[in-house]
Amino acid sequence: MDTNNQELDILCRQTNYTIEQAKESLQRNKTLEKSIQEYLGVLSKPEPIVSVNQGIFKSIREFIDNAS
C-alpha cells in the first residue's frame, strides 16, 4: 500500500468521506492534516501583529531561553 492509499484510508476512517470525496479533499488541501482540519472546521489562528520593538525583544527572550 503506498502513501496515497494510506492517506485515503486514514481520511476515510477519520471522517465520513467516501473514497471519491477523500481524493478530492486531498487534492484540494495537499495534506492529510489540512483535509481533516477542513472537515472539522478548524480555523487557523492569525499571527498577532507586533511592533518592531516587540519582535526584537521576543527574539532576544527566545535566544536566551534556548541558550540556557
Sequence and secondary structure as in RCSB ss.txt:
>XXXX:A:sequence
MDTNNQELDILCRQTNYTIEQAKESLQRNKTLEKSIQEYLGVLSKPEPIVSVNQGIFKSIREFIDNAS
>XXXX:A:secstr
  HHHHHHHHHHHHSS  HHHHHHHHHHHSSHHHHHHHHHT          HHHHHHHHHHHHHHHH 
